[in-house]
Amino acid sequence: MWHTIDSDQELLRDTTMRYLAEKVPLARQRKDRDDPAGFDADYWAAGAELGWTSLLVTEADGGGSVSGKGAVDLALIAYAFGRHAAPGPLVDCNVTAAALSGQAGELQSAALADLISGAGIAACCLGAAPWQQPGEAAISIGKDGGDILINGSIRPVESAGQAKYFLVTGRSDAGFTQVLLPADAPGITIKPLKALDVSRKFASVTFENVRAPAAALLGAFGRAAEPLARQIQNAAVILAAESVGAMDAAFDMTLDWAFQRYTFGRALASYQALKHRFADMKHWLEASHALADAAADAVAAQSLLAADTTSAAKSYIGQYGVELVQDCVQMFGGIGVTYEHDLHFFLRRVTLNSRLYGTPAEHRRLLAATQIEQEQAA
């Protein structure tokens, strides 16, 4: 990331970089690709001790950031994850921890404590989102007497098979509603899916007449639109920073290759056509760095432009990040498409990130809707 960071932030980033390099090198991830979890529980718990899951949580709830800007600090962690294509539900655990911070309730407090300590993880079941029409919601949440009733199915859900808690978002007649559920609640069915990313595991989650007490609600029934928007912004910051880290790794790897690989007595990097392609990639990379930084700053400051900035970052990086790494694959030629080469880890990571918490097209739709609302209000 291009943020100017202080010594504490530098220590946080560098400690994470070293830890990931030691615990989850790409060679280790190749061996563990058939592991149903994709990562070791001790690995995640030690990462939580480093602060991976507490940066968006208030100090009163046991969290806190090193700089006072939780989103910026978390973006440094996410960037390190991208550079190493590291496993672990960094997005969902932080989105859920931030959503639980400040919430009352026994279940909410226990879940937040587990997330901060690394003793348990959470998965987000985003069954309704602001870029959807009401009839497109995958999960419905209604009332049945004093209980909450959840129905629907959502995919893909990261680490659903290993999650202890589900943060479920659905639509009700009153609007968006969110519920925190134990993952072993009756009526929940989890089916593993084949994942594009080698180290991240996904599943489909089905809710069939799942009943929860009103105490499981996050906020008021039908009033989750504003908290949901903040959660999507938090997710966009993490995904953007992580993708930029993966883009950097792929670009550096490809640039080194182009200078070392010779054809007809010349380095590949000396050919004019390839110079033009590298120039395009560098342009996309620098713009992605700037957008990822701007998104983290806007969310940390709770700016009025946070929604627009995060959607801009998510849509731009989601499109051009994939193009950049695809170009890197083409630069390598045949070896770039082999499983044994490291490059595919970063291609998989950037491609998958572009689809999570809203595609580029869906975030452009949000930006367009905001622009229309502003013009109509003028």
Secondary structure in CASP SS format (residue, H / E / C, confidence):
PFRMAT SS
TARGET T0000
AUTHOR 0000-0000-0000
METHOD secondary structure of the structure
MODEL  1
M C 1.00
W C 1.00
H C 1.00
T C 1.00
I C 1.00
D C 1.00
S H 1.00
D H 1.00
Q H 1.00
E H 1.00
L H 1.00
L H 1.00
R H 1.00
D H 1.00
T H 1.00
T H 1.00
M H 1.00
R H 1.00
Y H 1.00
L H 1.00
A H 1.00
E H 1.00
K H 1.00
V C 1.00
P C 1.00
L H 1.00
A H 1.00
R H 1.00
Q H 1.00
R H 1.00
K H 1.00
D C 1.00
R C 1.00
D C 1.00
D C 1.00
P C 1.00
A C 1.00
G C 1.00
F C 1.00
D C 1.00
A H 1.00
D H 1.00
Y H 1.00
W H 1.00
A H 1.00
A H 1.00
G H 1.00
A H 1.00
E H 1.00
L C 1.00
G C 1.00
W C 1.00
T C 1.00
S C 1.00
L C 1.00
L C 1.00
V C 1.00
T C 1.00
E H 1.00
A H 1.00
D H 1.00
G C 1.00
G C 1.00
G C 1.00
S C 1.00
V C 1.00
S C 1.00
G C 1.00
K C 1.00
G H 1.00
A H 1.00
V H 1.00
D H 1.00
L H 1.00
A H 1.00
L H 1.00
I H 1.00
A H 1.00
Y H 1.00
A H 1.00
F H 1.00
G H 1.00
R H 1.00
H H 1.00
A C 1.00
A C 1.00
P C 1.00
G C 1.00
P C 1.00
L H 1.00
V H 1.00
D H 1.00
C H 1.00
N H 1.00
V H 1.00
T H 1.00
A H 1.00
A H 1.00
A H 1.00
L H 1.00
S C 1.00
G C 1.00
Q C 1.00
A C 1.00
G C 1.00
E H 1.00
L H 1.00
Q H 1.00
S H 1.00
A H 1.00
A H 1.00
L H 1.00
A H 1.00
D H 1.00
L H 1.00
I H 1.00
S H 1.00
G C 1.00
A C 1.00
G C 1.00
I C 1.00
A E 1.00
A E 1.00
C E 1.00
C E 1.00
L E 1.00
G C 1.00
A C 1.00
A C 1.00
P C 1.00
W C 1.00
Q C 1.00
Q C 1.00
P H 1.00
G H 1.00
E H 1.00
A C 1.00
A C 1.00
I E 1.00
S E 1.00
I E 1.00
G E 1.00
K E 1.00
D E 1.00
G C 1.00
G C 1.00
D E 1.00
I E 1.00
L E 1.00
I E 1.00
N E 1.00
G E 1.00
S E 1.00
I E 1.00
R E 1.00
P E 1.00
V E 1.00
E E 1.00
S C 1.00
A C 1.00
G C 1.00
Q C 1.00
A C 1.00
K C 1.00
Y E 1.00
F E 1.00
L E 1.00
V E 1.00
T E 1.00
G E 1.00
R E 1.00
S E 1.00
D C 1.00
A C 1.00
G E 1.00
F E 1.00
T E 1.00
Q E 1.00
V E 1.00
L E 1.00
L E 1.00
P E 1.00
A C 1.00
D C 1.00
A C 1.00
P C 1.00
G C 1.00
I E 1.00
T E 1.00
I E 1.00
K E 1.00
P E 1.00
L E 1.00
K C 1.00
A C 1.00
L C 1.00
D C 1.00
V C 1.00
S C 1.00
R C 1.00
K C 1.00
F E 1.00
A E 1.00
S E 1.00
V E 1.00
T E 1.00
F E 1.00
E E 1.00
N E 1.00
V E 1.00
R E 1.00
A E 1.00
P E 1.00
A H 1.00
A H 1.00
A H 1.00
L E 1.00
L C 1.00
G C 1.00
A C 1.00
F C 1.00
G C 1.00
R C 1.00
A C 1.00
A H 1.00
E H 1.00
P H 1.00
L H 1.00
A H 1.00
R H 1.00
Q H 1.00
I H 1.00
Q H 1.00
N H 1.00
A H 1.00
A H 1.00
V H 1.00
I H 1.00
L H 1.00
A H 1.00
A H 1.00
E H 1.00
S H 1.00
V H 1.00
G H 1.00
A H 1.00
M H 1.00
D H 1.00
A H 1.00
A H 1.00
F H 1.00
D H 1.00
M H 1.00
T H 1.00
L H 1.00
D H 1.00
W H 1.00
A H 1.00
F H 1.00
Q H 1.00
R C 1.00
Y E 1.00
T E 1.00
F C 1.00
G C 1.00
R E 1.00
A E 1.00
L H 1.00
A H 1.00
S H 1.00
Y C 1.00
Q H 1.00
A H 1.00
L H 1.00
K H 1.00
H H 1.00
R H 1.00
F H 1.00
A H 1.00
D H 1.00
M H 1.00
K H 1.00
H H 1.00
W H 1.00
L H 1.00
E H 1.00
A H 1.00
S H 1.00
H H 1.00
A H 1.00
L H 1.00
A H 1.00
D H 1.00
A H 1.00
A H 1.00
A H 1.00
D H 1.00
A H 1.00
V H 1.00
A H 1.00
A C 1.00
Q C 1.00
S C 1.00
L C 1.00
L C 1.00
A H 1.00
A H 1.00
D H 1.00
T H 1.00
T H 1.00
S H 1.00
A H 1.00
A H 1.00
K H 1.00
S H 1.00
Y H 1.00
I H 1.00
G H 1.00
Q H 1.00
Y H 1.00
G H 1.00
V H 1.00
E H 1.00
L H 1.00
V H 1.00
Q H 1.00
D H 1.00
C H 1.00
V H 1.00
Q H 1.00
M H 1.00
F H 1.00
G H 1.00
G H 1.00
I H 1.00
G H 1.00
V H 1.00
T C 1.00
Y C 1.00
E C 1.00
H C 1.00
D C 1.00
L H 1.00
H H 1.00
F H 1.00
F H 1.00
L H 1.00
R H 1.00
R H 1.00
V H 1.00
T H 1.00
L H 1.00
N H 1.00
S C 1.00
R C 1.00
L C 1.00
Y C 1.00
G C 1.00
T C 1.00
P H 1.00
A H 1.00
E H 1.00
H H 1.00
R H 1.00
R H 1.00
L H 1.00
L H 1.00
A H 1.00
A H 1.00
T H 1.00
Q H 1.00
I H 1.00
E H 1.00
Q H 1.00
E H 1.00
Q H 1.00
A H 1.00
A C 1.00
END
